[in-house]
Amino acid sequence: MAHVPQIKIPATYMRGGTSKGVFFRLQDLPPSCQVPGAARDQLFMRVIGSPDPYSAHIDGMGGATSSTSKCVILSKSSQPDHDVDYLYGQVSIDKAFVDWSGNCGNLSTGAGAFAIHAGLVDPARIPDNGVCVVRIWQANIQKTIIAHVPVSNGQVQETGDFELDGVTFPAAEIVLEFLDPSDDGEEGGSMFPTGNLVDDLEVPGVGTFKATMITAGIPTVFVNAEDIGYQGTELREAINGDPQQLARFEQIRVAGALRMGLIKTAAEAATRQHTPKIAFVSKPKSYQASSGKTVESGEVDLLVRALSMGKLHHAMMGTCAVAIGTAAAIPGTLVNLAAGGGEREAVRFGHPSGTLRVGAEAKLVDGEWTVTKAIMSRSARILMEGWVRVPGDSF
């Protein structure tokens, strides 16, 4: 029996922040995949190795976690005063779909570096030595991200001594600025879709919880750890091995999505796993991070744990960090109260892998809170480059 042979597509496998994914230039994709649609989704699922009933991604580039089931497309920007358009696809591990509803803050770091590597930035804007300011148009959420990428001898400087909890080895620091992150560009609503800093969120069959529901970086539902029976010091094993608790988190997430107007029916949540995120916060406590390092209560302003694609994240999603920094800057949110209340321009929070500092500039304008930008530091590096191969009839 004749079978269609494999084809090869130029691709780069990159780590960005605490995530990694397969990066493509739009022009290198097969013609049917250069436009949104079923062919592109099928290609990305085959590249990653999804859907996989074994949840292992043995037959693909994915790593069977939300942090490693990702694909990115970059192209020269269609927007004025931007260098590149960056489109991000979160590939479901066990279901046949790709979620395009949000951004990946961690891979935004990789997008800035890859834009230079891939020849998508005007050479005149790249210094021989110094910092290249890459102006990224985040196409999923219609927002601008500025990446400050270090350059040595005209090439991206990847090695360095910047340490990021959740990443094993040090690398060069890349500073990210998320401009005007307080609206996801999709629903066109305010930063607080319900109009409140704190709501009573009723979750059918589960209970009613205080919640801060915010759209900044990525739509996020924050609840208090103690209200749902946690300390805020939990690591992945304490939650991801408990199907009953994961199901409860999903019920809270769905209730939040409905309340935020992100979905119209609960059934829609099954095809929108990437957003909103669900996170729980608590006041500072000492705990042992997943690396074995002790995080002392005095080192952090608060603790945050967040779930992505139905599982507790091993560190913190970059977009969720933007939501944390933004909510912390606004007096009265659950995040702000967990950090001690009052006005603040930055917080350092504890997550399962360690700590992270994020800053945000918030102000009250005509009775509504707005955020001009959120800032944090990450790192990125190429792990492998060449071609990714898939069966020619897989898309």
C-alpha positions as CSV (number, residue, x, y, z in Angstrom):
1,M,0.0,0.0,0.0
2,A,1.4,3.4,-1.0
3,H,1.6,6.0,1.8
4,V,2.2,9.7,1.4
5,P,5.8,10.5,2.4
6,Q,6.8,13.0,5.1
7,I,7.4,16.6,4.2
8,K,9.8,19.0,6.0
9,I,9.1,22.5,7.1
10,P,11.7,25.0,8.3
11,A,11.3,25.4,12.1
12,T,13.1,26.5,15.2
13,Y,12.6,24.9,18.6
14,M,13.0,27.6,21.3
15,R,12.7,28.1,25.0
16,G,11.1,31.4,25.9
17,G,10.8,32.1,29.7
18,T,9.5,29.0,31.4
19,S,7.9,27.6,28.2
20,K,9.1,26.2,24.9
21,G,7.6,25.8,21.5
22,V,8.0,25.3,17.8
23,F,8.6,28.6,15.9
24,F,7.8,29.2,12.2
25,R,8.1,32.0,9.8
26,L,4.7,32.5,8.1
27,Q,6.4,32.3,4.7
28,D,7.9,28.9,5.4
29,L,4.5,27.2,6.1
30,P,2.7,25.2,3.4
31,P,0.4,27.5,1.4
32,S,-2.8,26.1,3.0
33,C,-1.4,26.7,6.4
34,Q,-0.4,30.3,5.8
35,V,-4.0,31.3,6.5
36,P,-6.1,30.6,9.6
37,G,-8.2,27.4,9.4
38,A,-8.4,23.7,9.7
39,A,-5.2,22.9,7.7
40,R,-3.1,25.1,10.0
41,D,-4.6,23.6,13.1
42,Q,-4.1,20.1,11.9
43,L,-0.5,20.8,11.0
44,F,0.3,22.2,14.4
45,M,-1.4,19.3,16.2
46,R,0.7,16.9,14.1
47,V,3.9,18.8,14.8
48,I,3.2,18.7,18.6
49,G,1.9,15.1,18.6
50,S,-1.8,15.8,19.5
51,P,-4.3,14.7,20.3
52,D,-2.5,12.0,22.4
53,P,-4.6,9.6,24.5
54,Y,-1.3,8.6,26.2
55,S,-0.6,12.3,27.2
56,A,3.1,11.8,26.4
57,H,3.6,13.4,23.0
58,I,6.0,10.6,22.0
59,D,5.2,11.1,18.3
60,G,5.7,14.9,18.2
61,M,7.7,17.9,19.4
62,G,5.4,18.6,22.4
63,G,6.3,17.8,26.0
64,A,2.8,16.8,27.2
65,T,2.4,19.9,29.4
66,S,0.7,23.2,28.8
67,S,4.2,24.8,28.9
68,T,5.5,22.7,26.0
69,S,2.5,22.3,23.7
70,K,2.9,25.5,21.8
71,C,3.4,26.8,18.2
72,V,4.3,30.3,17.1
73,I,4.1,32.0,13.7
74,L,6.1,35.2,13.0
75,S,6.0,37.5,10.0
76,K,7.0,41.0,9.0
77,S,4.5,43.2,10.7
78,S,1.3,44.4,9.0
79,Q,1.1,47.2,11.5
80,P,2.8,50.6,11.3
81,D,5.7,51.2,13.7
82,H,6.0,47.4,14.5
83,D,8.7,45.0,13.4
84,V,6.8,41.6,13.5
85,D,3.4,40.1,13.9
86,Y,3.4,37.3,16.4
87,L,0.6,34.7,16.5
88,Y,0.5,32.0,19.2
89,G,-1.3,28.7,19.2
90,Q,-1.9,26.6,22.4
91,V,-2.2,23.0,21.3
92,S,-4.4,20.8,23.4
93,I,-2.7,17.7,24.6
94,D,-5.6,15.2,24.6
95,K,-8.2,16.9,22.4
96,A,-8.2,17.8,18.7
97,F,-8.0,21.6,18.7
98,V,-5.7,24.6,18.9
99,D,-6.7,27.5,21.1
100,W,-6.0,30.9,19.5
101,S,-7.8,32.9,22.2
102,G,-4.8,34.4,24.0
103,N,-1.1,35.1,24.2
104,C,1.8,33.3,25.7
105,G,3.8,35.8,27.7
106,N,6.8,33.5,28.1
107,L,7.1,32.8,24.4
108,S,6.7,36.6,23.8
109,T,10.4,36.6,24.9
110,G,11.2,34.0,22.3
111,A,9.3,36.0,19.7
112,G,11.5,39.0,20.1
113,A,14.7,36.9,19.8
114,F,13.4,34.8,17.0
115,A,12.4,37.9,15.0
116,I,16.1,38.9,14.9
117,H,17.3,35.3,14.2
118,A,14.9,34.9,11.4
119,G,15.7,38.1,9.6
120,L,12.3,39.7,10.2
121,V,13.8,42.9,11.8
122,D,15.2,45.6,9.6
123,P,19.0,45.2,9.9
124,A,19.3,49.0,10.3
125,R,17.5,48.6,13.6
126,I,19.9,46.0,15.0
127,P,23.0,47.4,16.7
128,D,26.4,45.6,16.4
129,N,26.5,45.6,20.2
130,G,23.9,46.7,22.7
131,V,20.1,46.2,22.9
132,C,17.7,45.8,20.0
133,V,14.2,47.1,20.7
134,V,11.9,44.7,18.9
135,R,8.3,46.1,18.4
136,I,6.0,43.1,18.4
137,W,2.3,43.1,17.4
138,Q,0.6,40.3,19.3
139,A,-1.9,39.3,16.7
140,N,-4.1,37.1,19.0
141,I,-5.0,39.9,21.4
142,Q,-4.2,42.9,19.2
143,K,-1.6,44.4,21.6
144,T,1.9,45.7,21.4
145,I,4.8,44.1,23.2
146,I,8.3,45.7,23.3
147,A,11.2,43.2,23.7
148,H,14.6,44.6,24.7
149,V,16.9,41.9,23.2
150,P,20.7,42.0,23.9
151,V,22.9,41.8,20.8
152,S,26.6,41.0,20.5
153,N,28.4,41.3,17.2
154,G,25.1,41.8,15.4
155,Q,23.6,38.5,16.7
156,V,21.2,37.8,19.6
157,Q,23.1,37.3,22.8
158,E,21.6,34.2,24.3
159,T,24.1,33.3,27.0
160,G,24.4,35.2,30.3
161,D,24.0,35.2,34.0
162,F,20.3,36.1,34.4
163,E,18.6,33.4,36.5
164,L,14.9,32.7,36.1
165,D,13.2,30.4,38.6
166,G,11.7,27.5,36.7
167,V,14.5,27.5,34.2
168,T,17.5,25.3,35.0
169,F,20.4,27.3,33.5
170,P,21.2,31.1,33.4
171,A,20.9,33.0,30.1
172,A,20.9,36.6,28.8
173,E,18.1,38.8,30.2
174,I,15.4,40.1,27.9
175,V,13.1,42.8,29.3
176,L,9.5,42.8,28.1
177,E,7.1,45.6,28.1
178,F,3.4,44.8,27.7
179,L,1.8,48.0,26.5
180,D,-1.8,48.8,27.4
181,P,-2.4,45.2,28.7
182,S,-5.7,46.0,30.4
183,D,-8.0,44.8,27.5
184,D,-7.6,41.6,25.6
185,G,-8.6,43.2,22.3
186,E,-11.3,40.6,21.8
187,E,-14.3,41.6,23.7
188,G,-13.5,45.3,23.8
189,G,-14.6,45.6,27.4
190,S,-13.0,47.2,30.4
191,M,-10.2,45.7,32.5
192,F,-12.8,44.4,35.0
193,P,-15.5,42.9,32.8
194,T,-18.0,42.7,35.7
195,G,-17.4,46.3,36.7
196,N,-16.1,45.3,40.2
197,L,-12.7,44.8,41.7
198,V,-14.1,41.8,43.8
199,D,-17.2,39.8,43.0
200,D,-19.1,36.9,44.7
201,L,-18.6,34.2,42.1
202,E,-21.3,31.5,42.3
203,V,-20.1,28.2,41.1
204,P,-23.0,25.7,40.6
205,G,-22.5,22.6,42.8
206,V,-19.3,24.0,44.3
207,G,-20.0,27.2,46.3
208,T,-19.7,30.9,46.2
209,F,-16.2,32.5,46.3
210,K,-14.8,36.0,46.4
211,A,-13.1,36.6,43.0
212,T,-11.2,39.2,41.2
213,M,-11.9,38.8,37.5
214,I,-9.5,40.9,35.3
215,T,-8.5,41.2,31.7
216,A,-4.8,42.2,31.7
217,G,-2.2,40.2,29.9
218,I,-4.7,37.4,29.8
219,P,-8.3,37.1,31.2
220,T,-7.7,35.7,34.7
221,V,-10.0,34.7,37.6
222,F,-8.3,35.1,41.0
223,V,-9.6,33.5,44.2
224,N,-8.3,33.3,47.7
225,A,-6.4,30.1,48.5
226,E,-7.9,29.7,51.9
227,D,-11.4,30.0,50.4
228,I,-10.9,26.9,48.3
229,G,-9.0,24.9,51.0
230,Y,-5.4,25.6,50.1
231,Q,-2.4,27.4,51.7
232,G,-1.0,28.9,48.5
233,T,2.3,27.0,49.0
234,E,1.2,23.9,47.0
235,L,3.4,22.4,44.3
236,R,2.2,20.6,41.2
237,E,2.0,17.2,42.7
238,A,-0.5,18.3,45.4
239,I,-3.1,19.3,42.8
240,N,-2.4,17.7,39.4
241,G,-2.7,14.2,40.9
242,D,-6.2,14.9,42.2
243,P,-8.7,14.6,39.4
244,Q,-11.6,15.7,41.7
245,Q,-9.8,19.0,42.6
246,L,-8.9,19.6,39.0
247,A,-12.5,19.2,38.0
248,R,-13.5,21.7,40.7
249,F,-11.0,24.2,39.4
250,E,-12.5,23.8,35.9
251,Q,-15.9,24.5,37.3
252,I,-14.6,27.7,38.9
253,R,-12.9,28.7,35.6
254,V,-16.1,28.1,33.6
255,A,-18.2,30.1,36.1
256,G,-15.6,32.9,35.8
257,A,-15.6,32.7,32.0
258,L,-19.4,33.0,31.9
259,R,-19.4,35.9,34.4
260,M,-16.7,37.7,32.4
261,G,-18.7,37.3,29.2
262,L,-15.9,35.3,27.5
263,I,-18.3,32.5,26.7
264,K,-22.1,32.3,26.4
265,T,-22.6,28.7,27.5
266,A,-20.6,26.4,29.8
267,A,-20.1,24.0,26.9
268,E,-18.0,26.5,25.0
269,A,-15.3,26.3,27.7
270,A,-14.3,22.9,26.3
271,T,-12.9,24.6,23.2
272,R,-11.5,27.6,25.1
273,Q,-9.1,25.9,27.5
274,H,-6.4,28.6,27.2
275,T,-8.5,31.4,28.6
276,P,-9.4,32.5,31.2
277,K,-6.7,31.4,33.6
278,I,-7.7,30.4,37.2
279,A,-5.3,31.4,40.0
280,F,-5.3,31.4,43.7
281,V,-3.5,33.9,46.0
282,S,-2.4,34.0,49.6
283,K,-0.4,36.2,52.0
284,P,3.4,35.4,52.2
285,K,4.4,32.1,53.7
286,S,7.7,30.2,53.7
287,Y,7.7,27.1,51.5
288,Q,10.1,24.8,49.6
289,A,10.0,25.4,45.9
290,S,10.1,22.5,43.4
291,S,13.9,22.9,43.0
292,G,14.3,22.2,46.8
293,K,15.2,25.9,47.5
294,T,13.4,27.5,50.4
295,V,11.4,30.6,49.6
296,E,11.2,32.7,52.8
297,S,8.0,34.6,53.6
298,G,10.1,37.8,53.8
299,E,11.3,37.4,50.2
300,V,7.9,37.8,48.6
301,D,4.8,40.1,48.8
302,L,2.3,37.3,48.2
303,L,2.0,33.7,46.9
304,V,0.2,32.8,43.6
305,R,-0.5,29.5,42.0
306,A,-2.1,29.3,38.6
307,L,-3.6,26.6,36.4
308,S,-3.0,26.4,32.6
309,M,-4.9,24.0,30.3
310,G,-6.4,22.2,33.3
311,K,-3.2,21.6,35.3
312,L,-1.2,23.6,37.9
313,H,1.6,25.4,36.1
314,H,5.1,24.5,37.2
315,A,6.1,28.2,37.5
316,M,4.0,31.1,36.2
317,M,2.6,31.9,32.8
318,G,4.0,35.2,31.6
319,T,0.6,36.6,30.7
320,C,-0.7,35.6,34.1
321,A,2.2,37.4,35.7
322,V,1.0,40.6,33.8
323,A,-2.4,40.0,35.3
324,I,-0.8,39.6,38.8
325,G,1.2,42.7,38.5
326,T,-1.7,44.7,37.2
327,A,-4.2,43.5,39.9
328,A,-1.5,44.1,42.6
329,A,-1.2,47.7,41.5
330,I,-5.0,48.4,42.0
331,P,-6.0,48.8,45.7
332,G,-8.8,46.5,46.7
333,T,-8.3,43.5,44.4
334,L,-7.7,40.1,46.0
335,V,-4.2,40.2,44.6
336,N,-3.5,43.6,46.1
337,L,-5.0,42.6,49.5
338,A,-2.9,39.4,49.6
339,A,0.1,41.6,49.0
340,G,-0.8,43.8,52.0
341,G,-3.0,46.4,50.2
342,G,-2.2,50.0,49.3
343,E,-0.7,51.4,46.2
344,R,2.3,49.6,44.6
345,E,4.1,49.7,41.3
346,A,5.7,46.2,41.5
347,V,5.4,42.9,43.4
348,R,7.5,39.9,43.9
349,F,5.4,36.8,44.2
350,G,6.1,33.2,45.1
351,H,5.2,30.4,42.6
352,P,5.9,26.7,42.6
353,S,9.4,27.1,41.1
354,G,10.5,30.2,43.1
355,T,9.8,33.9,42.8
356,L,9.2,36.5,40.1
357,R,9.1,40.2,40.1
358,V,6.6,42.1,37.8
359,G,5.8,45.8,37.6
360,A,2.8,47.6,36.4
361,E,1.7,51.3,36.1
362,A,-1.9,51.7,37.0
363,K,-4.1,54.8,37.2
364,L,-7.7,55.7,37.7
365,V,-9.2,57.6,34.7
366,D,-12.8,58.7,34.7
367,G,-13.7,56.2,37.3
368,E,-12.1,53.3,35.5
369,W,-8.7,51.7,36.2
370,T,-6.3,51.5,33.3
371,V,-2.7,50.2,33.0
372,T,-0.3,51.8,30.6
373,K,2.2,48.9,30.7
374,A,3.5,45.9,32.7
375,I,7.2,45.0,32.8
376,M,9.1,41.8,33.6
377,S,12.4,40.1,32.7
378,R,12.7,36.7,31.0
379,S,15.2,34.9,28.8
380,A,15.1,32.8,25.7
381,R,17.4,30.6,23.6
382,I,17.3,28.4,20.6
383,L,17.3,24.7,21.4
384,M,17.4,23.3,17.9
385,E,16.8,24.6,14.4
386,G,16.3,23.0,11.0
387,W,13.2,21.3,9.7
388,V,10.3,19.6,11.4
389,R,8.8,16.7,9.6
390,V,5.2,15.6,9.3
391,P,3.3,13.1,7.1
392,G,2.3,15.0,3.9
393,D,-1.4,14.0,4.3
394,S,-1.7,15.2,8.0
395,F,-3.1,18.6,7.2
